[in-house]
Amino acid sequence: MLSRDLVRSYFNREAARFDAIYEDDKPLHQRIGDAIFRRVILERFSLVMNAVGAPGKTVLDVGTGPGRYPLELARRGAARVVGIDVSPEMVAIARREAEEKHLADRCEFVVSDFLGYHTDERFDAVIAMGYFDYMDDPAMHLRKLVEFCRGRVFASFPKRWEVRAPFRKARFALAHGFVRFYSRRDVVALFGEVAEIPYLSIVDLGRDYIAIYDAGAAELGRASRA
């Protein structure tokens, strides 16, 4: 089975549980488990929300899951946010939440493989949190993220040499899922294939690296050298 199909199957099953990570109102054992094993999910959410800034922005969220990033950005004043995910169950949650929160006029959610998604639009920010964990060929996906961005790309990469990595890999294998890990050198090399390293910053969040690539500044730099 292709990793894409494994990922779709896994997150269709786990959609409600994954969405609950962002909730405060949940059983004590889930709060404890999330605080220990999934704290980075909330940390990277906070980092991206503060870094993007929302008023008037257009944003593409790849691997949007239950749409938490688009919904919060729209709430903060983003003009338009598009969320893409291969899991119909995840997208169904996102669309329902957008309707309930009266944000559907600025949030669009699409069930699609990212490489099969086409648009002429370029976005102020492109987000891919918890996305490269599941890619067979990450360079193809990163290249497309950069092409769609006129501002900054935000992408997370789970660390290879991190104490929880073997347990996470085993958990996904038991659930018939797929996950991969990266060293810092891997992340830099990956961006070196498709972008310009001087415009790349990497933030260490413990379990994950957060790569921030300034595609807008890179484009201006190329124009000034032309």
C-alpha positions in Angstrom: 0.0 0.0 0.0 1.3 3.5 -0.8 2.2 5.7 2.1 -0.5 8.2 1.0 -3.1 5.5 1.3 -1.7 4.4 4.7 -1.9 8.0 5.9 -5.4 8.5 4.6 -6.6 5.3 6.3 -4.8 6.1 9.6 -6.2 9.6 9.9 -9.7 8.6 8.8 -9.7 6.3 11.8 -8.0 8.8 14.2 -9.7 12.0 13.0 -11.7 12.7 16.2 -8.9 11.7 18.5 -6.4 14.0 16.7 -8.8 16.9 16.8 -9.2 16.4 20.5 -5.5 17.2 21.1 -6.4 20.9 20.7 -9.3 20.8 23.2 -9.1 21.5 26.9 -12.3 19.7 27.7 -11.2 16.0 27.6 -10.6 13.2 30.0 -7.7 13.5 32.5 -5.7 10.6 31.0 -5.9 12.2 27.5 -4.7 15.5 28.9 -1.8 13.8 30.6 -0.9 11.8 27.5 -1.1 14.8 25.2 1.0 16.9 27.6 3.7 14.3 27.7 3.7 13.0 24.1 2.1 15.7 21.9 3.0 19.0 23.5 5.0 19.9 20.4 1.7 20.0 18.4 0.4 22.9 20.5 3.8 24.6 20.6 4.2 24.6 16.8 0.5 25.8 16.6 1.4 28.8 18.8 4.6 29.5 16.9 2.9 29.6 13.5 -0.1 31.6 14.7 2.2 34.3 16.1 4.6 34.3 13.1 2.0 34.4 10.4 0.0 37.3 11.7 -3.5 37.1 10.2 -5.3 40.3 9.2 -5.8 40.4 5.5 -3.5 37.4 4.8 -4.1 34.5 2.4 -2.9 31.2 3.7 -2.6 27.6 2.4 -2.6 24.9 5.0 -1.4 21.5 3.6 -2.3 18.5 5.6 -4.8 20.6 7.4 -6.4 17.7 9.4 -9.4 19.0 11.3 -8.7 22.6 10.1 -7.4 24.1 13.4 -4.9 26.3 11.6 -7.3 27.8 9.0 -10.0 28.2 11.6 -7.8 30.1 14.0 -6.3 32.2 11.3 -9.7 33.1 9.9 -10.8 34.0 13.5 -7.8 36.3 13.7 -8.7 38.1 10.5 -7.2 36.2 7.6 -8.9 37.1 4.3 -8.8 33.6 2.9 -7.5 30.3 4.1 -7.4 27.0 2.1 -6.9 23.7 3.9 -6.1 20.5 2.0 -6.1 17.0 3.4 -6.3 13.4 2.0 -8.6 12.3 4.8 -12.3 12.9 4.1 -13.1 12.4 7.8 -10.6 15.2 8.8 -12.0 17.6 6.2 -15.6 16.8 7.3 -14.7 18.0 10.9 -13.0 21.1 9.5 -16.0 22.0 7.4 -18.4 21.4 10.2 -16.4 23.6 12.6 -16.2 26.4 10.0 -19.9 26.4 9.7 -20.5 26.4 13.4 -18.0 29.2 14.0 -19.4 31.3 11.1 -16.0 31.2 9.3 -17.0 29.3 6.2 -17.0 32.4 4.0 -13.2 32.7 4.5 -12.3 29.0 4.9 -12.2 26.5 2.0 -11.4 22.8 2.8 -10.5 20.4 0.0 -10.1 16.6 0.0 -7.1 16.1 -2.2 -3.6 14.8 -2.4 -1.4 17.9 -2.4 0.5 17.0 -5.6 -2.9 16.7 -7.3 -4.1 20.1 -6.2 -3.9 22.9 -8.8 -4.5 26.6 -8.4 -3.1 29.8 -9.9 -3.2 31.4 -6.5 -0.1 32.3 -4.5 -0.4 32.7 -0.8 1.1 35.0 1.8 1.9 32.0 4.0 2.0 28.2 3.3 1.8 25.9 6.3 2.7 22.2 6.4 2.7 21.1 10.1 2.9 17.4 10.8 3.0 16.8 7.0 6.5 15.7 6.0 6.2 13.0 8.6 4.3 11.0 6.0 6.0 11.7 2.7 7.8 9.1 0.5 9.2 11.9 -1.7 9.4 15.1 0.4 11.3 17.1 -2.2 8.4 17.1 -4.7 6.0 18.3 -2.0 8.4 21.0 -0.7 9.0 22.3 -4.2 5.3 22.8 -4.7 4.9 24.5 -1.3 7.5 27.0 -2.2 6.0 27.6 -5.7 2.6 28.4 -4.1 4.1 30.9 -1.6 4.8 34.6 -2.0 5.6 35.1 1.7 6.9 32.5 4.1 6.7 28.7 4.2 6.3 27.0 7.6 7.0 23.3 7.8 7.7 20.8 10.6 10.0 17.8 10.5 10.1 15.2 13.2 13.6 14.5 14.6 15.3 11.3 13.8 17.5 11.3 16.9 14.8 11.9 19.5 14.0 9.6 22.4 10.3 9.2 21.4 11.0 8.5 17.7 11.3 4.7 18.0 8.1 4.5 20.1 6.2 6.7 17.6 7.4 4.5 14.7 6.3 1.4 16.4 2.9 2.9 17.3 2.3 3.8 13.6 3.4 0.4 12.4 1.0 -1.3 14.8 -1.8 1.0 13.5 -0.8 0.2 9.9 0.4 3.8 9.4 3.5 5.3 8.0 6.0 7.8 9.5 9.5 9.1 8.8 12.1 11.2 10.6 14.8 13.7 9.7 18.1 15.0 11.0 18.8 18.7 10.9 21.2 18.0 8.0 18.3 16.2 6.2 16.1 19.3 6.5 18.8 21.6 5.2 19.7 19.3 2.3 16.0 19.0 1.4 15.6 22.8 1.1 18.9 22.9 -0.8 17.3 20.8 -3.5 14.4 23.1 -4.1 15.1 26.5 -2.6 17.9 28.9 -1.4 19.5 28.1 1.9 20.3 31.8 3.0 16.5 32.4 3.3 16.0 29.3 5.6 15.7 29.4 9.4 15.2 26.4 11.6 13.7 26.4 15.1 14.3 23.5 17.4 11.1 22.6 19.3 12.4 19.5 21.0 10.6 16.7 19.1 10.3 18.6 15.8 12.4 21.0 13.7 10.3 23.9 12.4 11.7 25.2 9.1 10.7 28.8 8.1 11.6 29.7 4.5 11.2 33.3 3.3 10.1 32.7 -0.3 9.2 36.3 -0.7 12.6 37.6 0.2 14.2 34.9 -2.0 12.2 36.1 -4.9 13.2 39.7 -4.3 16.8 38.7 -4.1 16.6 36.9 -7.4 15.0 40.0 -9.0 17.7 42.3 -7.7 20.4 40.1 -9.1 18.8 39.8 -12.5 
